[in-house]
Amino acid sequence: MYFRVMLIFLFATMARAESYVAPEPSTGLAKLAHAQGKHGMVAAANPYAARAAMTMLQKGGNAVDAAIAAQMVLNLVEPQSSGIGGGAFLLYYSGETGNIVAFDGRETAPAADNPSLFLDSKGAPLKFYDAVIGGKSVGVPGTLRMLEAAHKKYGRLPWAALFMPAIDLCEKGFRVSPRLHMLLEKDKFLRLDAKANAYFYRQDGKAKKAGEILKNPDLARVFRGIAENGADAFYRGSIADDIVNAVRNRKKNPGYMTLSDLEGYRAMERRPLCGNYRNYKICGIPPPSSGGETVLQIMGIISNFDLGEKPESAESVHIVSEAERLAFADRDRYLADPDFSPIPLSGLLDPAYVKSRAMLIDRHAAMERVMPGNPPGSETVKTSGARAMEFHSTSHLSIVDRDGNAVSMTTSIEDGFGSRVMVDGFLLNNELTDFSFLPEKDGMPVANRVEAGKRPRSSMSPTFVFDEKGRLYAVLGSPGGPFIIDIVAKTLVALLYWHMSMADSIALPNFGSIGGPLLLESDTPVVLLQPALERMGHPVMTRELNSGVHGIESMSVGWEGAADPRREGIAIGY
């Protein structure tokens, strides 16, 4: 308790070291939200969504049912972060069989897209927002097809019932949160879309105020159609027509999506990636997300070190961040859509290879330069690596039901408010900007370049942890762009190494590297480590590292859930 109180106090009182506005910036630190439940738990990014999920559980639904209800409500009340116009990854655990399944609802590039999509007339990469705003950045949405696939296989309640909380809120209205109001006020591009401007803003150009009731009858009609006719109502017919027309007919950056692209979208069921850390088993999402592999590699490298007893020490931050630098070098070199680019996945996670990477770390000095390694199987890889811009507007929810089934789902439209294209009451993603804008590097094709039908590399990292007896121990994930990986790794280290509670692990200051400088979360105690880290040779930057971890931890009797105080989520137990 003392740790929590001091952390909250320091978050609120320490001076900001650097002015930095993230793509989805913070609205301040909320009270640390956590809850306990004997039978099950929901932790989600908005109270309306968490309550909708809990309603499904109390009606006899399971974790999949609850996740679908929560996602539909999030689309309405947290439109900047996720929705049916975007994509998602979902991990499902069966309490009865112990099986784990990964569902891939990542967006795909339209058939007419090619590797030069984000190059200008001179062959140079576009500036990020020159690529984002408009139809060109919109990938074929995957969230609905993925949720439908998960429901058909594991859902319990009728599909239509899962949309009722969201439809009710659309028609009766919901109160605009302070966070949504602030994000609307700050956004520079959303007003350019006539439909978004009419919905989110007043005639004087000001955003709808916090506490104001906002109704969305257009989205209610969409949800009713999907509830009655399944995901086909979205991927075919009038809604599909509206999506294609909106993408193709933008004055700025028209895209190339067709009705065939929408109709042909398929969600994928994939085998999750699992690995060991100390006495635990950690499972995550495989490519095209880089999250599962990179988190596992980071944890594998860290397992070779004693981090000591103090979480906020220069040495522990140094070791974790060096592990992240090594893992990100491999990520950027090798990971992409596995249906388009060969990935030496088993080699990257081979214990001997991971140990060889750990041996590159000096406990007292930062590596001057970090290069990708040569894991077993890399000799067959004929592609190069290049960075892609990934921003923070994503959401995560964690759910455990009374039968021990669990869902960890990370869901996104990429940048805040996506492409800023609004269709029938929902926003379309800009996920195609998660591809590398450069199609070639060092004379080789870039693994994560744009290609027709391809899924852009993601960092989403929904995660399960199992104890030494194989029992489900923790469910978690976060938004945060590429920093998702570092946020999840930090939370896992705190939870599994320092044996902190889920709530304290989430609230622990964020830090890490995604291949560049070592980033420290501003306005937190970890910034006091900057001088010591710089003496080790780290280039250090203090920034707002706005996570949104929602996690659940097994307790002796039931479950404890926690919501990240950096956003507006809650945890509810039953």
Secondary structure, 3 states (H helix, E strand, C coil): CHHHHHHHHHHHHCCCCCCCCCCCCCCCCCCCEEEEECCCEEEECCHHHHHHHHHHHHCCCCHHHHHHHHHHHHHHHCCCCCCCCCEEEEEEECCCCCCEEEEEECCECCCCCCCCCCECCCCCECCHHHHHCCCCCCCECCHHHHHHHHHHHHCCCCHHHHHHHHHHHHHHCEECCHHHHHHHHHCCCHHHCHHHHHHHECCCCCECCCCCEECCHHHHHHHHHHHHHCCHHHHCCHHHHHHHHHHHCCCCCCCCCCHHHHHCCCCEEECCEEEEECCEEEEECCCCECHHHHHHHHHHHHCCCCCCCCCCCHHHHHHHHHHHHHHHHHHHHHCCCCCCCCCCHHHHCCHHHHHHHHCCCECCECCCCCCCCCCCCHHHCCCECCCCCCCCEEEEEEEECCCCCEEEEEEEEECCCCCCCEECCEECCCHHHHCECCCEECCEEECCECCCCCCCCECCCCEEEECCCCCEEEEECCCCHHHHHHHHHHHHHHHHCCCCCHHHHHHCCCEECCCCCEEEECCCHHHHHHHHHHHCCCCEEEECCCCCCEEEEECCCCEEEEECCCCCCEEEEC
